[in-house]
Structure formats: structure tokens, C-alpha cells
Amino acid sequence: MHYLISSLIGYILGSIPTAYILLKKKRGIDIRKTGSGNVGAMNSYEVTNSKPLGLFIFLVDFIKGALSVFLVSIIYPDNFVLPALSLVFAILSHCFNPWIEFKGGRGLATAAGGSVIIFPFVIASWIILWVIFYLLKKDILIANIAATVFFLFLIFNTSEIAIKYVNPKPTSENELVLFVVSGLLIIFIKHLDPLKGIIQKLKTPSVKNDKS
């Protein structure tokens, strides 16, 4: 029952379709059918060209993740698995939203919100990787994908360090790795389509050069 309650708290909070609701009410736009179709802060900003709106959506999605962890931590204090499980389900329902035909965002804001509370080492390390890749490529999507993929490998080698900064403490490093990898895999799956687009762009110049 504890697992069910924790999962439902995360799933319900994560499923609030922030970008869809705001753009529908404020601009009459169905964000699922506009721009990249991503129901998140980045596409909302690109479609509306409104930084305040994009930042507000990011903040609300961030809070969804933070609340998922915070509420479960209050109900079940000194337990790692249950708030971590709640965060994974919040990311899942944000990315594959049941209220809008399983469309959704890419999960980064929601994951960051929960990670600040339970996985501070994870979010700090991911941000450092993101900044490095963004400075190299000047592309937000490439930085998102590269930081996520690299951290998927990094967590296996840094779990001994990461576990020191987890609160509450998991019973083992494997427990920590399981939940971190689960969340990152959901995020990576949501980045597969833009990744295909990036790969296609990289291939295009070589095709043109062959013809010339």
C-alpha cells in the first residue's frame, strides 16, 4: 500500500499538464500541435516567444517534482525508496501525460525539482555536464541529450560519492542507481525524436558534398 500511495502522489502531481493548460487558456494554442509538439517550457517559449511564460511553466513543472518528493517524505520520513519512487512516477506522467493522449514534456524540470531534495549530487553533476556540452555545441537539445547519456554512465562510477549526498539514505548503492537510472531513461526516451533530428542534420551536409 505504501508503494501504491507514493506512486499515485507522484503520478497525479506529474500529470498536471502545465504548458498545455496555460497556452490553451492564455493564447488559444494547442502546444501538442505547435512547434516541436513538446508539452514543456522550451517549446512554450519557442512558440510564444515569451520568456516569462516559459520560465513560469518551467517553475511549475519543477515544483511538481519537488512536491512529489516532499509530500511523500512527510508521510514516510527516513525512507528513501518511497519518495524516489514518487519522483520516478512524476517524471513518467509528465513525459507521457494520461490527460492529453500521453503527450508530454521531456521531464527535465520535474526531475530537477525532485532531485534538488533527494538527489542533490545528481542534479549538480548533470548541470555541470550540461554546461560543458552547451558551451561546446551551443545547442540546448544536444546539451540535454549528452548530459543525460553521460550521466547514465557516470552514476555507475560515482555511486559511492553520490550516496553521501542523498537524503534520506538508501540501503545500498544499487538502490540509488536503480532510481536514478529509471528517471534518466524516461528522460532519454523523450529525447529520442530530437536525437534522430540531430543525427539527420549531421548526415545532410555529407550527402550534399557527395553530390557536388
C-alpha positions as CSV (number, residue, x, y, z in Angstrom):
1,M,0.0,0.0,0.0
2,H,2.9,2.4,0.8
3,Y,4.3,1.9,-2.7
4,L,0.9,2.5,-4.3
5,I,0.3,5.7,-2.3
6,S,3.8,7.0,-3.2
7,S,3.4,6.2,-6.8
8,L,0.0,7.8,-7.1
9,I,1.1,11.0,-5.4
10,G,4.0,11.3,-7.9
11,Y,1.8,10.3,-10.9
12,I,-1.0,12.7,-10.1
13,L,1.3,15.7,-9.5
14,G,3.4,14.9,-12.5
15,S,0.4,14.6,-14.8
16,I,-0.7,18.3,-14.4
17,P,-0.2,19.5,-18.0
18,T,1.2,22.9,-17.2
19,A,2.2,24.0,-20.7
20,Y,-1.0,22.6,-22.3
21,I,-3.3,24.4,-19.8
22,L,-1.6,27.8,-19.8
23,L,-1.1,28.1,-23.6
24,K,-4.7,26.9,-24.2
25,K,-6.1,29.4,-21.9
26,K,-3.7,32.4,-22.5
27,R,-3.1,32.0,-26.2
28,G,-5.6,29.5,-27.5
29,I,-2.7,27.3,-28.7
30,D,-2.6,23.5,-28.5
31,I,1.0,23.1,-27.7
32,R,0.9,19.4,-28.7
33,K,0.3,20.5,-32.3
34,T,2.7,23.5,-32.4
35,G,6.4,23.8,-32.7
36,S,8.1,20.6,-31.7
37,G,4.9,19.3,-30.1
38,N,6.7,19.0,-26.7
39,V,4.5,19.9,-23.8
40,G,7.1,21.8,-21.8
41,A,8.8,25.1,-21.1
42,M,11.2,25.1,-24.0
43,N,8.6,24.6,-26.7
44,S,6.2,27.0,-25.0
45,Y,8.9,29.7,-25.1
46,E,9.7,29.0,-28.7
47,V,6.1,29.1,-29.8
48,T,5.1,32.2,-27.8
49,N,8.5,34.0,-27.7
50,S,7.6,34.8,-24.1
51,K,10.4,34.3,-21.6
52,P,8.1,35.0,-18.6
53,L,5.7,32.3,-19.8
54,G,8.4,29.8,-20.5
55,L,10.1,30.4,-17.1
56,F,6.7,30.2,-15.3
57,I,6.0,26.8,-16.9
58,F,9.5,25.6,-16.0
59,L,9.0,26.7,-12.4
60,V,5.6,24.9,-12.1
61,D,7.0,21.7,-13.6
62,F,9.9,22.0,-11.2
63,I,7.6,22.3,-8.3
64,K,5.6,19.2,-9.4
65,G,8.8,17.1,-8.9
66,A,9.7,18.8,-5.7
67,L,6.3,18.3,-4.2
68,S,6.2,14.7,-5.2
69,V,9.3,14.1,-3.1
70,F,8.4,16.5,-0.3
71,L,4.9,15.2,0.4
72,V,5.9,11.5,0.4
73,S,8.9,12.3,2.6
74,I,6.5,13.9,5.2
75,I,4.2,10.8,5.1
76,Y,7.1,8.4,5.2
77,P,10.0,10.1,6.9
78,D,13.5,8.5,6.8
79,N,12.6,6.4,3.8
80,F,14.5,6.7,0.5
81,V,12.6,4.3,-1.7
82,L,9.1,5.8,-1.4
83,P,10.0,9.5,-2.3
84,A,12.3,8.2,-5.0
85,L,9.5,6.1,-6.4
86,S,7.2,9.1,-6.3
87,L,9.7,11.2,-8.3
88,V,10.1,8.5,-11.0
89,F,6.3,8.3,-11.4
90,A,6.1,12.1,-11.5
91,I,8.6,12.1,-14.4
92,L,6.7,9.3,-16.1
93,S,3.3,11.0,-16.0
94,H,4.8,14.4,-17.0
95,C,6.5,12.8,-20.1
96,F,3.6,10.6,-21.0
97,N,0.6,12.5,-19.7
98,P,-2.6,10.5,-19.4
99,W,-4.8,13.5,-19.7
100,I,-3.6,14.7,-23.1
101,E,-3.3,11.4,-25.0
102,F,0.1,10.5,-23.4
103,K,1.8,13.5,-24.9
104,G,4.1,15.4,-22.6
105,G,7.3,17.3,-21.8
106,R,10.8,15.9,-21.7
107,G,10.9,15.6,-17.9
108,L,13.9,17.7,-17.1
109,A,12.2,20.4,-15.0
110,T,10.2,17.8,-13.0
111,A,13.2,15.6,-12.5
112,A,15.3,18.6,-11.3
113,G,12.7,19.7,-8.8
114,G,12.6,16.3,-7.1
115,S,16.4,15.8,-7.4
116,V,17.1,19.1,-5.5
117,I,15.6,17.5,-2.5
118,I,16.6,13.8,-2.7
119,F,19.5,13.7,-5.2
120,P,21.4,16.9,-4.9
121,F,24.6,15.3,-6.2
122,V,22.8,14.0,-9.3
123,I,21.3,17.4,-10.3
124,A,24.6,19.2,-9.6
125,S,26.6,16.8,-11.7
126,W,24.0,16.8,-14.5
127,I,24.1,20.6,-14.6
128,I,27.9,20.7,-14.8
129,L,27.8,18.2,-17.7
130,W,25.0,20.2,-19.4
131,V,27.0,23.5,-19.2
132,I,30.1,21.8,-20.7
133,F,28.2,20.4,-23.6
134,Y,26.2,23.6,-24.2
135,L,29.5,25.6,-24.3
136,L,30.9,23.2,-26.8
137,K,27.8,23.0,-29.1
138,K,25.7,26.0,-28.2
139,D,22.6,23.8,-28.6
140,I,20.2,23.1,-25.7
141,L,18.9,19.8,-27.1
142,I,22.4,18.4,-27.7
143,A,23.4,19.5,-24.2
144,N,20.2,17.9,-22.7
145,I,20.9,14.6,-24.5
146,A,24.7,14.5,-23.9
147,A,24.4,15.3,-20.2
148,T,21.7,12.7,-19.7
149,V,23.6,10.0,-21.6
150,F,27.0,10.8,-20.0
151,F,25.5,10.8,-16.5
152,L,23.8,7.4,-17.1
153,F,27.3,6.0,-17.4
154,L,28.8,8.3,-14.7
155,I,26.4,7.3,-12.0
156,F,27.7,3.7,-12.0
157,N,31.2,5.0,-11.2
158,T,30.3,7.7,-8.8
159,S,27.6,6.0,-6.7
160,E,29.9,5.8,-3.7
161,I,30.2,9.6,-3.8
162,A,26.5,10.2,-4.7
163,I,25.2,8.2,-1.8
164,K,26.9,10.5,0.7
165,Y,24.6,13.4,-0.5
166,V,21.3,11.5,-0.7
167,N,18.7,12.3,1.9
168,P,17.3,10.1,3.3
169,K,19.9,7.5,2.8
170,P,19.2,4.4,0.6
171,T,20.1,1.0,2.0
172,S,22.6,0.4,-0.8
173,E,24.3,2.0,-3.8
174,N,22.3,-0.3,-6.1
175,E,19.1,1.1,-4.7
176,L,20.3,4.6,-5.5
177,V,21.5,3.7,-9.0
178,L,18.1,1.9,-9.8
179,F,16.0,5.0,-9.2
180,V,18.5,7.5,-10.8
181,V,18.8,5.3,-14.0
182,S,15.0,4.8,-14.1
183,G,14.4,8.6,-14.2
184,L,17.2,9.3,-16.7
185,L,16.0,6.5,-19.0
186,I,12.5,8.1,-19.2
187,I,14.0,11.4,-20.0
188,F,16.3,9.9,-22.6
189,I,13.4,8.1,-24.3
190,K,11.6,11.5,-24.6
191,H,14.7,12.9,-26.3
192,L,14.9,10.1,-29.0
193,D,12.9,12.1,-31.6
194,P,15.1,15.3,-31.3
195,L,18.2,13.0,-31.3
196,K,17.1,11.5,-34.6
197,G,16.7,15.0,-36.0
198,I,20.2,16.0,-34.8
199,I,21.7,12.8,-36.4
200,Q,19.8,13.6,-39.7
201,K,21.2,17.1,-39.7
202,L,24.7,15.8,-39.3
203,K,24.2,13.4,-42.2
204,T,22.7,16.0,-44.6
205,P,25.9,18.0,-45.3
206,S,27.9,14.8,-46.2
207,V,25.1,13.9,-48.7
208,K,25.3,17.3,-50.3
209,N,29.1,17.1,-50.5
210,D,29.0,13.7,-52.2
211,K,26.7,15.1,-54.9
212,S,28.9,18.1,-55.6
